Amino acid sequence: MRLLVTGGAGFIGSHVLRFLTSRYPDYTITCADALTYASNFELIADLENLSNYHFEKVDITDKDLVDGLFQRYDFTHVLHLAAESHVDNSIKNPLAFAKTNVLGTLNLLEAARTYFKDQTCLFYHISTDEVFGSLGETGSSFTENTAYAPRSPYSASKASSDHFVRAYGETYGLPYIISNCSNNYGPGQHSEKLIPTVIASVLLGKPIPIYGTGSNVRDWLYAEDHVKAIDKILHEGTAMETYCIGGDSELSNLELVHLLVAEIDKQLGNPKGHSNRLISFVEDRKGHDFRYAIDHSKLTKDLGWKPTTSLKEGLKTTVSWYLNRMK
């Protein structure tokens, strides 16, 4: 396999690269990343020593650079993770999200359509459950058959890119797979995200910001579990199919913060409940989706994957990783 991984210096991308380069030494793996503010090259710097790995600083919105990559490396597979992903930033600057998430994906699709040799090639697009919109307090979960109803510029840009991927499959016969995952967490996540923000706030004794009343519900997926799902789908998934990936860890933002603060205090040796005083409610996010939940039964039934990391275990490992670097 000659594999292009876009966004490999990002949070999930770095976990994917470490996993795949270790497990498949006979593959040729190329990472393309623009090294924006959300990238962290240190997470993958040591991979430069591997003979089966290459790094290319490439912005996927530059069509000529993308075409050049395909010409040089003759890829058989694309694993597309590169994206602008922070909802708050999409509200402030939606055009940046359209440029990277839609036009950048189109550049990759055009290159794949042009340079892929046959139907054994594959374009695997990593997406999000946010394209499905918002659920009520209880009841149903998102599945592969849920209608799209994006409610933020971020989710709209990802929904658009999903639609373009499927359109290239239908129009040009480009072999593709799409997966839609729930909220990721784990070591190496950018500081703008909720869990790293809470950890930093406790260390600095600053207020922990929680939108609205903290009642919005998310399903949390540990990074390594997500990577194992991606690996399964990449190698065993059926072309022209979609797979939903969930963590079986659904709880409100306030419940998550309480669990997280308790683990931070425990690892810091603080008295029980010491940092709860820092919890602070702030003005709710515009268009804040109330609840996300994933039904991953198709992935479990067809490919035998299910999450194996409990939220308690995942938070413990995540907090330890950040504390070792922040203290």
HUMOCOR-V241010 format. One record per pair of residues at least 6 apart in sequence whose ideal C-beta (glycine too) atoms are under 6 Angstrom apart, sorted by the first residue. I is the first residue (numbers start at 1). J is the second residue. Records with the same first field share a line. If there is no record, write none. Layout:
I=J ; J
This chain:
1=27 ; 76 ; 77
2=28 ; 73 ; 74 ; 75 ; 76
3=27 ; 29 ; 77
4=30 ; 75 ; 78
5=17 ; 31 ; 79
6=32 ; 60 ; 80 ; 81 ; 82
7=13 ; 33 ; 81 ; 82
8=17 ; 31 ; 33
9=33 ; 39 ; 41 ; 44
10=39
11=188 ; 189
12=81 ; 184
13=81
14=43 ; 44 ; 188
15=223 ; 227
16=227
17=31 ; 44
19=227
20=29
21=29 ; 47 ; 50 ; 53
25=52
28=52
29=53
30=54 ; 73
31=55
32=56 ; 58
33=39
34=59
35=57
38=190
43=188
47=53
58=65
60=66 ; 82 ; 104 ; 107 ; 108
61=99 ; 103 ; 104
63=107
66=107 ; 111
67=111
70=111 ; 115
76=121
77=122
78=112 ; 123
79=124
80=108 ; 125
81=126
83=101
84=96 ; 97 ; 100 ; 101
86=192
87=152 ; 154
90=97 ; 152 ; 153 ; 154
91=286
94=153
97=153 ; 154 ; 157
98=157
101=157 ; 158 ; 161
102=157 ; 160 ; 161
105=161
106=164
109=168
112=123
113=172 ; 174
119=175
122=175
123=174 ; 176
124=177 ; 234
125=165 ; 178
126=179
127=158 ; 162 ; 178 ; 180
128=158
129=142 ; 180 ; 182 ; 292 ; 294
130=155
131=148 ; 150 ; 155 ; 158 ; 159
132=142 ; 146
133=149 ; 151
134=289 ; 290
135=291 ; 293
141=293 ; 294 ; 295
142=294
143=295
144=242 ; 244 ; 298
148=159
150=156 ; 159
151=287 ; 289
152=287
162=178
165=176 ; 178
168=174
169=176 ; 240
175=239
177=233 ; 237 ; 241
178=242
179=233 ; 243 ; 245
180=244
181=221 ; 226 ; 245
182=219 ; 221 ; 246 ; 247 ; 294
183=218 ; 220
184=221 ; 223 ; 226
185=195 ; 220
186=222 ; 223 ; 318
187=318 ; 321
189=196
198=208 ; 257 ; 260
199=322
201=208
202=264 ; 275
203=326
207=278 ; 280
208=278 ; 279
209=280 ; 282
210=253 ; 281
211=284 ; 285
212=284
214=253 ; 254
215=252
216=253 ; 290
217=252 ; 291
218=292
219=246 ; 247 ; 250 ; 292 ; 293 ; 294
220=247 ; 249 ; 311
221=247
222=309 ; 314
225=307 ; 309
229=245 ; 305
232=303 ; 305
233=243
236=303
243=299
244=294 ; 296
245=296
246=294 ; 296
247=307
248=307
249=311
250=293
260=315
261=275
263=315 ; 316 ; 319
264=319
265=274 ; 275
267=319 ; 323
299=305
300=306
